[in-house]
Amino acid sequence: MEFLYQYGLFLAETVTFVVAFIVIAASVAGVAQKPKAKKGQIELDDVSLQLNELKSQFLSATLSKDEFKAFEKDEKKRLKQQKNDVKNKVYVLDFNGSIDAREVDELREEITAILTVAQAGKDQVLLRLESGGGVVHGYGLAASQLERIKNAGINLTVCVDKVAASGGYMMACVADKVVAAPFAIIGSIGVIAQIPNFNKILKKNDIEFEQITAGEFKRTLTLFGENTDQARDKFREEIQQTHELFKQFVSLKRPTLDLTEVATGEHWFASQAIEKGLVDEIATSDDVLLTFNQQSQIYKVKFSHKKTLADKFSIGLTKGIERSILSILSTLQRLKP
């Protein structure tokens, strides 16, 4: 056990030294670089080309040489004919939402770029959505960005492979069609707020807390002050008002829903949610893309920020710390008697 302790201590000291060095290097790089406004660019990936190449690679390994040559000949004719035909386009977006919905900054850029070229009544947008929800104003803005697509006369399909709950479902319900994998989590049309209160701890340690406000309800529940029943009632009222707005929004987008049944804050698997009208079809986003690829040209659209040297150091530092901690835990686990 003494050897195990000494070895673990040595590893920890080594990691600490490496982390300290990286932090210093990153700080120097950040100071040396002049602050500039972050810029970004739109990136396009030809999804149809990727799917066709995947098909070709698979057939080259499974068909005989003569059969594959015949396939290649037919495929060239088909692709040549496609170039002559005017095909509608499908633009694919990904939204993997965090609690503060900060990804909406990229989403708005992507949608703006699409709207400059997409043809109403012809082209379509497919959003692959994954989110368990978060802050109301963030997801409200994200849903409003999706409404821009609808307002432009462009069909919107939302695919949910894992989860679209709470704010995530607020986004999903905007779509003309919601498609979800069988075990995707759907729903949670409700509002929650949790605030810890440390007032008793402060009193126990003879620490006074003062808060000065103007306006009766400028603050309701607080972290450090003594909460009152009046403040709690007001806070509940605000939560209820937010829930009512959420329900009105969902009802407007999917008027056939029975809100008394689905707006309880509960969530369901998609195979259950389809019976309640929360989703329209059970399938994965992969299946939807394959179907679109039969008649459409598919492009993946992504807005990416240009990373500064300091950003790259920061990302590398985070990943390095994670790897080092996992390595230490793994090594100690192997040496455990």
C-alpha positions in Angstrom: 0.0 0.0 0.0 2.9 2.3 0.7 4.3 1.8 -2.8 0.8 2.5 -4.2 0.6 5.7 -2.3 4.0 6.9 -3.3 3.3 6.1 -7.0 0.0 7.9 -7.0 1.6 10.9 -5.3 4.4 11.0 -8.0 1.8 10.9 -10.8 -0.2 13.7 -9.2 2.9 15.9 -8.8 3.8 15.2 -12.4 0.4 16.1 -13.7 0.4 19.3 -11.5 3.7 20.4 -13.0 2.5 19.8 -16.6 -0.8 21.6 -16.0 1.0 24.5 -14.4 3.3 24.8 -17.4 0.3 24.7 -19.9 -1.5 27.4 -17.9 1.5 29.7 -17.9 2.0 29.1 -21.7 -1.7 29.8 -22.4 -1.6 33.0 -20.3 1.5 34.2 -22.1 -0.2 33.5 -25.5 -3.4 35.2 -24.4 -1.5 38.3 -23.3 0.6 38.4 -26.4 -2.4 38.2 -28.7 -4.4 41.4 -29.3 -8.1 41.0 -28.5 -10.1 40.7 -31.7 -13.8 40.2 -32.5 -14.4 36.5 -33.0 -15.2 35.6 -36.6 -16.6 32.5 -38.2 -17.5 31.0 -41.4 -20.1 28.7 -42.9 -18.9 25.1 -43.8 -20.8 22.9 -46.2 -20.5 19.1 -46.4 -22.0 17.2 -49.4 -23.9 14.5 -47.5 -25.3 13.0 -50.7 -21.8 12.5 -52.0 -20.8 10.8 -48.7 -23.8 8.4 -48.8 -23.1 7.5 -52.5 -19.4 6.9 -51.7 -20.4 4.7 -48.7 -22.6 2.7 -51.0 -19.9 2.3 -53.6 -17.3 1.2 -51.0 -19.7 -1.4 -49.6 -20.6 -2.8 -53.1 -16.9 -2.9 -54.1 -16.3 -5.3 -51.2 -19.4 -7.5 -51.7 -19.9 -7.7 -55.5 -17.8 -9.6 -58.0 -15.5 -7.5 -60.3 -17.9 -7.8 -63.3 -20.9 -6.9 -61.1 -19.1 -3.9 -59.6 -18.1 -2.7 -63.0 -21.7 -2.9 -64.2 -22.7 -0.9 -61.1 -20.1 1.8 -61.7 -21.3 2.2 -65.3 -24.9 2.6 -64.2 -23.9 4.9 -61.4 -22.1 7.2 -63.8 -25.1 7.4 -66.0 -27.3 8.2 -63.0 -25.1 10.9 -61.7 -24.8 12.5 -65.1 -28.5 12.5 -65.4 -28.8 14.1 -61.9 -26.6 17.0 -63.0 -29.0 17.7 -65.8 -32.0 17.5 -63.6 -32.9 20.3 -61.3 -33.1 18.7 -57.8 -34.5 20.2 -54.7 -32.0 20.6 -51.8 -32.2 19.5 -48.2 -30.1 21.5 -45.7 -29.1 19.6 -42.5 -28.5 21.3 -39.2 -27.3 19.9 -35.8 -28.4 21.4 -32.5 -27.0 19.8 -29.4 -28.3 22.1 -26.8 -26.8 23.0 -23.4 -28.7 24.4 -20.4 -28.1 28.0 -21.4 -28.8 27.3 -25.1 -25.6 29.1 -26.1 -25.6 27.0 -29.4 -28.3 29.4 -30.7 -25.5 31.8 -31.7 -24.4 29.3 -34.3 -27.9 28.3 -35.2 -28.9 31.8 -36.2 -25.9 32.1 -38.5 -26.7 28.8 -40.1 -30.3 29.6 -40.7 -29.5 33.1 -42.1 -27.1 31.5 -44.6 -29.7 28.9 -45.7 -32.4 31.6 -46.1 -30.2 33.5 -48.5 -30.2 30.6 -51.0 -33.1 28.2 -50.2 -36.2 28.3 -52.5 -39.6 28.4 -50.8 -41.8 25.5 -51.6 -39.0 23.5 -53.0 -36.0 23.2 -50.6 -36.2 21.8 -47.1 -34.4 21.9 -43.8 -33.7 19.0 -41.5 -32.7 19.7 -37.9 -31.1 16.9 -35.9 -32.0 18.0 -32.4 -30.7 16.8 -29.0 -31.6 18.7 -25.8 -33.0 18.2 -22.4 -34.0 21.9 -22.2 -32.7 24.8 -20.2 -33.3 28.5 -19.7 -36.6 29.8 -21.1 -35.2 32.9 -22.9 -32.5 30.9 -24.6 -34.7 28.1 -25.9 -37.4 30.7 -26.8 -34.9 32.4 -29.1 -33.9 29.0 -30.5 -37.5 28.2 -31.3 -37.9 31.7 -32.9 -34.9 31.0 -35.1 -36.7 27.8 -36.4 -39.8 29.8 -37.0 -37.8 31.9 -39.5 -37.5 28.8 -41.7 -41.3 28.2 -41.6 -42.0 31.9 -42.2 -39.9 31.7 -45.3 -42.1 29.0 -46.8 -39.5 26.2 -46.3 -40.5 22.9 -44.9 -38.9 22.0 -41.6 -38.3 18.4 -40.3 -37.0 17.9 -36.8 -35.3 14.5 -36.0 -34.8 13.5 -32.4 -32.5 10.5 -31.9 -32.0 10.8 -28.1 -33.9 13.6 -26.3 -36.0 16.7 -27.0 -37.5 17.6 -23.6 -38.7 20.9 -22.1 -37.0 23.6 -24.1 -35.9 20.9 -26.5 -39.5 20.1 -27.3 -40.3 23.8 -27.5 -38.0 23.8 -30.5 -39.2 20.5 -31.9 -42.9 21.5 -31.9 -42.2 24.3 -34.4 -41.5 21.7 -37.2 -43.8 20.6 -39.9 -42.9 17.1 -39.0 -41.3 15.6 -35.8 -39.5 12.3 -36.3 -38.1 10.4 -33.3 -36.2 7.2 -32.6 -38.3 4.7 -30.6 -36.5 5.3 -27.3 -36.0 9.0 -27.7 -37.2 11.0 -24.7 -40.0 13.4 -25.6 -42.1 16.0 -23.7 -41.5 17.5 -20.3 -43.8 20.4 -21.1 -43.3 22.1 -17.7 -41.2 24.6 -15.8 -38.8 24.1 -12.9 -36.7 26.4 -10.7 -34.6 25.4 -7.8 -32.8 27.9 -5.5 -30.7 26.9 -2.4 -30.9 29.1 0.6 -28.0 29.6 3.0 -29.6 32.0 5.4 -29.6 29.6 8.4 -25.9 29.0 7.9 -25.2 32.7 7.9 -27.2 33.2 11.1 -25.5 30.3 12.8 -22.2 32.0 12.1 -23.4 35.5 13.1 -23.0 36.7 9.5 -25.4 39.5 8.5 -26.7 39.7 4.9 -28.2 42.9 3.5 -30.0 43.4 0.2 -31.5 46.7 -0.9 -34.0 46.8 -3.7 -36.4 49.3 -5.2 -39.7 47.7 -6.3 -41.8 45.3 -4.2 -40.8 42.3 -6.2 -37.4 43.2 -7.6 -36.3 40.1 -5.8 -38.5 37.2 -4.6 -36.5 34.2 -3.4 -32.8 34.8 -2.6 -29.7 32.7 -1.9 -28.7 34.4 1.4 -31.7 36.4 2.7 -34.6 35.1 4.7 -37.3 34.1 2.3 -40.9 35.0 3.1 -44.2 33.3 2.2 -45.1 36.4 0.1 -41.9 36.0 -1.9 -42.6 32.2 -2.4 -46.1 32.9 -3.6 -44.8 35.5 -6.1 -42.2 33.1 -7.3 -44.8 30.3 -7.8 -46.9 32.8 -9.7 -44.1 33.6 -12.1 -43.3 29.9 -12.7 -47.0 29.3 -13.4 -47.1 32.2 -15.9 -44.1 30.8 -17.7 -45.8 27.4 -17.9 -48.9 28.9 -19.3 -46.9 30.7 -22.0 -45.1 27.4 -22.8 -48.4 25.6 -23.2 -49.9 28.3 -25.4 -46.8 28.1 -27.7 -47.1 24.3 -28.0 -50.8 24.5 -28.6 -50.3 27.0 -31.3 -47.8 24.8 -33.1 -49.6 21.5 -32.5 -53.2 22.4 -32.1 -54.4 18.8 -32.0 -52.6 18.0 -28.7 -54.6 17.5 -25.5 -52.6 19.8 -23.2 -54.3 18.5 -20.1 -52.7 15.2 -20.8 -49.2 16.2 -22.2 -48.4 19.5 -20.4 -48.0 17.9 -17.0 -44.2 18.0 -17.0 -44.0 14.3 -17.7 -41.8 12.8 -20.5 -42.3 9.7 -22.6 -40.4 7.5 -25.0 -41.2 8.3 -28.6 -43.0 5.0 -29.1 -45.5 6.3 -26.4 -45.3 10.0 -27.4 -46.6 9.2 -31.0 -49.9 8.0 -29.5 -50.3 11.3 -27.7 -49.5 13.3 -30.9 -46.2 14.7 -29.7 -44.3 13.2 -32.6 -45.4 12.3 -36.1 -43.2 9.3 -37.1 -40.9 6.8 -35.5 -37.5 6.6 -37.3 -33.9 7.6 -36.8 -32.4 10.6 -38.5 -30.3 8.2 -40.6 -33.4 6.7 -42.1 -34.8 10.1 -42.9 -31.5 11.1 -44.6 -31.5 8.0 -46.8 -35.1 8.7 -47.8 -34.3 12.3 -48.7 -31.2 11.2 -50.6 -33.4 9.4 -53.2 -34.9 12.6 -54.5 -32.8 15.5 -53.1 -29.3 16.9 -52.9 -28.3 17.0 -49.2 -25.9 19.5 -47.6 -24.8 19.7 -44.0 -24.5 23.3 -42.9 -22.4 24.4 -40.0 -21.2 27.7 -38.7 -17.8 27.5 -37.0 -15.9 30.2 -35.1 -12.3 30.7 -35.9 -10.3 29.7 -32.8 -7.5 32.0 -31.5 -4.3 30.6 -30.2 -5.5 31.2 -26.6 -8.7 29.2 -27.5 -6.7 26.3 -28.8 -4.5 26.3 -25.6 -7.6 26.4 -23.5 -9.2 23.4 -25.3 -5.9 21.5 -25.1 -5.5 22.3 -21.4 -9.0 21.0 -20.6 -8.5 17.8 -22.6 -5.1 17.3 -21.1 -6.3 17.6 -17.6 -9.2 15.1 -18.3 -6.8 12.6 -19.8 -4.3 12.9 -16.9 -6.9 12.4 -14.3 -8.4 9.4 -16.0 -4.9 8.0 -16.5 -4.1 8.4 -12.8 -7.4 6.8 -11.7 -6.8 3.9 -14.2 -3.3 3.3 -13.0 -4.2 3.3 -9.3 -7.1 0.9 -10.1 -4.7 -1.5 -11.7 -2.2 -1.3 -8.8 -4.9 -1.8 -6.2 -4.1 -5.0 -4.2 
